[in-house]
Amino acid sequence: MSDSVPEAAAGTAAEAVPEAEPTCDPAAPAPLNVDRTPSGDADVDAQLGRLADTDHLATDGHVEVYEDVHRGLRDALTALDARPGPPVPPSTYGDRS
């Protein structure tokens, strides 16, 4: 008997060693893949689009983006209240003083 390992057996042993699996970092940013349906208002849609920035941030960075989006949506609602509405129709009852 020989102490040497045949070539075929040596090649098989090298293939049996599993490759190192890629490490998964649960703290790494992961896309949320949340669908954002357009609202039809350009200001609101821009703020909703800003939410996509959170896909590239760690969770501790989300708060800043959410607060910024909330501020932008609140400003968009305030701007709607500041617009002049349609003219008031004239009264049909006349002056009753």
C-alpha positions in Angstrom: 0.0 0.0 0.0 1.1 3.5 -0.7 0.6 6.6 1.5 0.0 8.8 -1.6 -3.5 9.9 -2.5 -4.5 9.1 -6.1 -5.1 12.2 -8.2 -8.8 11.6 -8.7 -9.4 11.4 -5.0 -7.4 14.6 -4.4 -9.6 16.6 -6.9 -12.8 15.3 -5.4 -11.8 16.4 -1.9 -11.1 20.0 -3.1 -14.5 20.2 -4.7 -16.3 19.0 -1.5 -15.1 22.1 0.4 -18.0 24.6 0.3 -17.3 28.1 -0.8 -17.7 30.8 1.8 -21.2 32.2 1.7 -21.6 35.9 1.3 -22.3 37.5 4.7 -25.7 39.0 5.2 -25.6 42.2 7.2 -29.1 42.7 8.7 -28.2 46.3 9.6 -27.4 47.2 6.0 -29.9 49.4 4.1 -32.5 47.4 2.2 -35.1 48.8 -0.2 -38.6 48.9 1.2 -40.1 48.5 -2.2 -43.2 50.5 -1.3 -45.4 51.5 -4.2 -46.0 55.2 -4.5 -49.0 56.1 -6.5 -48.9 59.5 -8.1 -51.4 61.9 -6.5 -51.7 64.3 -9.5 -50.3 67.2 -7.5 -46.7 68.0 -8.4 -45.7 69.2 -4.9 -47.1 66.1 -3.2 -45.6 63.7 -5.8 -42.2 65.3 -5.3 -42.5 64.7 -1.5 -43.6 61.1 -2.0 -40.7 60.5 -4.4 -38.4 61.7 -1.7 -39.4 58.7 0.4 -37.3 56.6 -2.0 -34.2 58.1 -0.4 -34.9 55.8 2.6 -34.1 52.8 0.5 -30.4 53.7 0.6 -30.1 54.8 4.2 -29.8 52.9 7.5 -32.9 53.0 9.6 -31.4 55.7 11.9 -31.4 58.0 8.8 -35.1 57.4 8.0 -36.3 59.9 10.6 -34.7 62.9 8.9 -36.3 62.0 5.6 -39.7 61.3 7.1 -39.6 64.6 9.0 -38.6 66.4 5.8 -41.4 64.8 3.8 -43.9 65.5 6.5 -42.9 69.2 6.5 -43.2 69.3 2.7 -46.6 67.7 2.7 -47.8 70.1 5.4 -46.5 73.1 3.4 -48.3 71.7 0.3 -51.6 71.5 2.3 -51.1 75.0 3.7 -50.5 76.3 0.1 -53.9 74.8 -0.9 -55.6 76.8 1.9 -53.8 80.0 0.8 -55.1 79.9 -2.8 -58.0 82.1 -3.6 -61.2 80.1 -4.1 -63.8 80.6 -6.7 -65.7 83.9 -6.6 -68.7 83.9 -4.4 -71.9 84.1 -6.4 -74.0 87.2 -5.9 -76.8 87.0 -3.4 -80.3 86.7 -5.0 -82.0 88.1 -1.9 -80.8 91.7 -2.2 -79.9 94.0 0.6 -82.1 93.5 3.7 -80.9 96.3 5.9 
